[in-house]
Amino acid sequence: MPLFWIPPEVAFCFVAIVDRALNLSSLSSSDCYETIIVGAGIAGLACAQRLAEQGKSDFLLIGEKLGGRIPSSSDGQVNYGAFYLRSDYEHFLKFAGIKRRIHVSDVLFAQEGKYKSIFSIVSWKQYPKLIRWMLFLRKFQRHSLLFRQRSVTMSQKKAIELDPWLHQLYSEPAEALIERLRLEELAGNCFDQLVMATSFQRRSEITAGYYAASCLPLIQPTYEFEFFPERMIESCFENIQKGSVTRVSPINTEGYCWEVLNDHGNRYQCRNLVMATPISVSRSLIEIPGETNPAAAAYMVHVRGILKSDYATGAIHIFPCDSEDLVIVHELNGTSFLYSRRATPVLETYFHNYEVIARKHWDPAFFLGNCIIEAERDNNLYLIGDHSFCSVEDALITGLFAANRIARRCSERNESSQSDYREPLDPVLAG
Ligand SMILES: Cc1cc2nc3c(=O)[nH]c(=O)nc-3n(C[C@H](O)[C@H](O)[C@H](O)COP(=O)(O)OP(=O)(O)OC[C@H]3O[C@@H](n4cnc5c(N)ncnc54)[C@H](O)[C@@H]3O)c2cc1C
């Protein structure tokens, strides 16, 4: 554990104290900001961190929970939301500590009532197809890495439109891809279970792109991790306020475009508004025309108990696709956690004796579908987060993108002599 580690709760307490000390009731110049970020998940934190890195200090981040959907148990040992990272999470790795590696051989799949590793499920006759899938995944990964690289400076929507191959995969159903590659048997025996355990969705429910992304742990080193959100805000503590935003309204006053109200009744104005909340929350605060991906729920139970013999070996057990329970993970500290699609899984099925350490209900947990929405909107509004591509790395990159765009537009404005300069409305961006 690094020396400067501060538990997220303590970091937020500190921020709350600073905030109380600054508690101003009427709107003054200190309530006007160049940028307000709403939401302190990985996307909002990345935006704040990148703005600070670029020398910007005129911003405020208002958030409820530091880290959002990446929380951990009070001792930091077990993650209650995002569970794994891959070694190609270039940006997220700067803020996370790597823990146990998840080897493919440690993952056991349900097969005819027993749990087996992929190597005992796949017969030698199926190896050519398995290799074909691995090669496909390599190609998918190359395209995805280029997409991520581009997404740092352009919106995900624009970045994916530059790659018709990848774009097609995120538009078509996973069923179509599996049929095209003639992988039905392998998919039915193990890939579908892996996808279900990582995305909580059946093959029939997701796009080919997300199906392939969920299979990437087959070819890329994958680890459990510990997240250090305080590393992201160490250079901008004073710009962070614990709280909930209750209202957001467009305004047009002296170059400010948005007014934001928090749950303490404080009003703030800003030129740039970055909504880093789950898209369902953003939609409840702002009018967002067009469709967005539907929300899916997920449930997690952290348990101390004795596992029944069927589940006692291997690090990870993945259940059959027709089960509402998805996966049991055995942690190094002797506890286990279960991810499920139902709120109250029957723990007696898996444990002899047990005690529940914690339960976590994620609703919304994921937004999966083929809607890729434009992050950069009219009126200096940015919609960031995992609403189009779901992973901690992709969500983080949307935060970098918003900060980069804001910094760029700010320097363009400074270069122009007009004080009330606003970039002309781009009809594509506005869409
Ligand atoms: C159970 C589960 C398992 C997952 N597993 C993995 C995994 O293994 N690997 C992986 O890469 N990804 C995984 N993910 C996905 C990953 O966690 C998310 O994609 C990512 O964390 C989303 O980050 P975000 O910043 O977009 O949103 P969030 O983390 O949801 O952040 C949004 C923030 O906004 C705050 N907020 C909401 N409303 C308001 C308001 N009115 N005012 C102020 N703040 C508000 C919230 O409290 C939250 O802190 C998993 C997700 C879940 C739920």
Ligand as a Chemical Component Dictionary entry (heavy atoms), coordinates in Angstrom:
data_LIG
# 
_chem_comp.id                   LIG 
_chem_comp.type                 NON-POLYMER 
_chem_comp.pdbx_formal_charge   0 
_chem_comp.three_letter_code    LIG 
# 
loop_
_chem_comp_atom.comp_id 
_chem_comp_atom.atom_id 
_chem_comp_atom.alt_atom_id 
_chem_comp_atom.type_symbol 
_chem_comp_atom.charge 
_chem_comp_atom.model_Cartn_x 
_chem_comp_atom.model_Cartn_y 
_chem_comp_atom.model_Cartn_z 
_chem_comp_atom.pdbx_ordinal 
LIG C1  C1  C 0 -21.099 -4.785 -10.975 1  
LIG C2  C2  C 0 -20.199 -4.143 -11.984 2  
LIG C3  C3  C 0 -19.061 -4.802 -12.432 3  
LIG C4  C4  C 0 -18.213 -4.196 -13.363 4  
LIG N1  N1  N 0 -17.062 -4.840 -13.736 5  
LIG C5  C5  C 0 -16.173 -4.205 -14.526 6  
LIG C6  C6  C 0 -14.896 -4.777 -14.761 7  
LIG O1  O1  O 0 -14.578 -5.847 -14.216 8  
LIG N2  N2  N 0 -14.014 -4.106 -15.556 9  
LIG C7  C7  C 0 -14.349 -2.912 -16.140 10 
LIG O2  O2  O 0 -13.520 -2.345 -16.871 11 
LIG N3  N3  N 0 -15.545 -2.324 -15.910 12 
LIG C8  C8  C 0 -16.455 -2.934 -15.105 13 
LIG N4  N4  N 0 -17.654 -2.342 -14.821 14 
LIG C9  C9  C 0 -18.003 -1.086 -15.497 15 
LIG C10 C10 C 0 -17.338 0.117  -14.834 16 
LIG O3  O3  O 0 -17.449 0.031  -13.442 17 
LIG C11 C11 C 0 -18.040 1.378  -15.325 18 
LIG O4  O4  O 0 -18.056 1.374  -16.741 19 
LIG C12 C12 C 0 -17.342 2.666  -14.884 20 
LIG O5  O5  O 0 -16.966 2.604  -13.534 21 
LIG C13 C13 C 0 -18.296 3.832  -15.140 22 
LIG O6  O6  O 0 -17.705 5.023  -14.680 23 
LIG P1  P1  P 0 -18.480 6.420  -14.836 24 
LIG O7  O7  O 0 -17.609 7.455  -14.268 25 
LIG O8  O8  O 0 -18.952 6.537  -16.235 26 
LIG O9  O9  O 0 -19.825 6.258  -13.971 27 
LIG P2  P2  P 0 -19.999 6.089  -12.359 28 
LIG O10 O10 O 0 -18.877 5.292  -11.813 29 
LIG O11 O11 O 0 -21.386 5.550  -12.166 30 
LIG O12 O12 O 0 -19.890 7.559  -11.841 31 
LIG C14 C14 C 0 -20.973 8.440  -11.812 32 
LIG C15 C15 C 0 -20.928 9.222  -10.521 33 
LIG O13 O13 O 0 -21.963 10.186 -10.538 34 
LIG C16 C16 C 0 -22.508 10.261 -9.245  35 
LIG N5  N5  N 0 -23.838 10.881 -9.330  36 
LIG C17 C17 C 0 -24.994 10.323 -9.744  37 
LIG N6  N6  N 0 -25.981 11.234 -9.671  38 
LIG C18 C18 C 0 -25.436 12.381 -9.232  39 
LIG C19 C19 C 0 -25.951 13.673 -8.961  40 
LIG N7  N7  N 0 -27.242 13.980 -9.138  41 
LIG N8  N8  N 0 -25.092 14.614 -8.494  42 
LIG C20 C20 C 0 -23.770 14.357 -8.314  43 
LIG N9  N9  N 0 -23.235 13.147 -8.555  44 
LIG C21 C21 C 0 -24.064 12.167 -8.997  45 
LIG C22 C22 C 0 -22.529 8.821  -8.768  46 
LIG O14 O14 O 0 -22.649 8.741  -7.367  47 
LIG C23 C23 C 0 -21.182 8.360  -9.279  48 
LIG O15 O15 O 0 -20.168 8.605  -8.328  49 
LIG C24 C24 C 0 -18.516 -2.915 -13.885 50 
LIG C25 C25 C 0 -19.675 -2.251 -13.434 51 
LIG C26 C26 C 0 -20.488 -2.834 -12.480 52 
LIG C27 C27 C 0 -21.695 -2.102 -11.995 53 
# 
loop_
_chem_comp_bond.comp_id 
_chem_comp_bond.atom_id_1 
_chem_comp_bond.atom_id_2 
_chem_comp_bond.value_order 
_chem_comp_bond.pdbx_ordinal 
LIG C1  C2  SING 1  
LIG C2  C3  SING 2  
LIG C2  C26 DOUB 3  
LIG C3  C4  DOUB 4  
LIG C4  N1  SING 5  
LIG C4  C24 SING 6  
LIG N1  C5  DOUB 7  
LIG C5  C6  SING 8  
LIG C5  C8  SING 9  
LIG C6  O1  DOUB 10 
LIG C6  N2  SING 11 
LIG N2  C7  SING 12 
LIG C7  O2  DOUB 13 
LIG C7  N3  SING 14 
LIG N3  C8  DOUB 15 
LIG C8  N4  SING 16 
LIG N4  C9  SING 17 
LIG N4  C24 SING 18 
LIG C9  C10 SING 19 
LIG C10 O3  SING 20 
LIG C10 C11 SING 21 
LIG C11 O4  SING 22 
LIG C11 C12 SING 23 
LIG C12 O5  SING 24 
LIG C12 C13 SING 25 
LIG C13 O6  SING 26 
LIG O6  P1  SING 27 
LIG P1  O7  DOUB 28 
LIG P1  O8  SING 29 
LIG P1  O9  SING 30 
LIG O9  P2  SING 31 
LIG P2  O10 DOUB 32 
LIG P2  O11 SING 33 
LIG P2  O12 SING 34 
LIG O12 C14 SING 35 
LIG C14 C15 SING 36 
LIG C15 O13 SING 37 
LIG C15 C23 SING 38 
LIG O13 C16 SING 39 
LIG C16 N5  SING 40 
LIG C16 C22 SING 41 
LIG N5  C17 SING 42 
LIG N5  C21 SING 43 
LIG C17 N6  DOUB 44 
LIG N6  C18 SING 45 
LIG C18 C19 SING 46 
LIG C18 C21 DOUB 47 
LIG C19 N7  SING 48 
LIG C19 N8  DOUB 49 
LIG N8  C20 SING 50 
LIG C20 N9  DOUB 51 
LIG N9  C21 SING 52 
LIG C22 O14 SING 53 
LIG C22 C23 SING 54 
LIG C23 O15 SING 55 
LIG C24 C25 DOUB 56 
LIG C25 C26 SING 57 
LIG C26 C27 SING 58 
# 
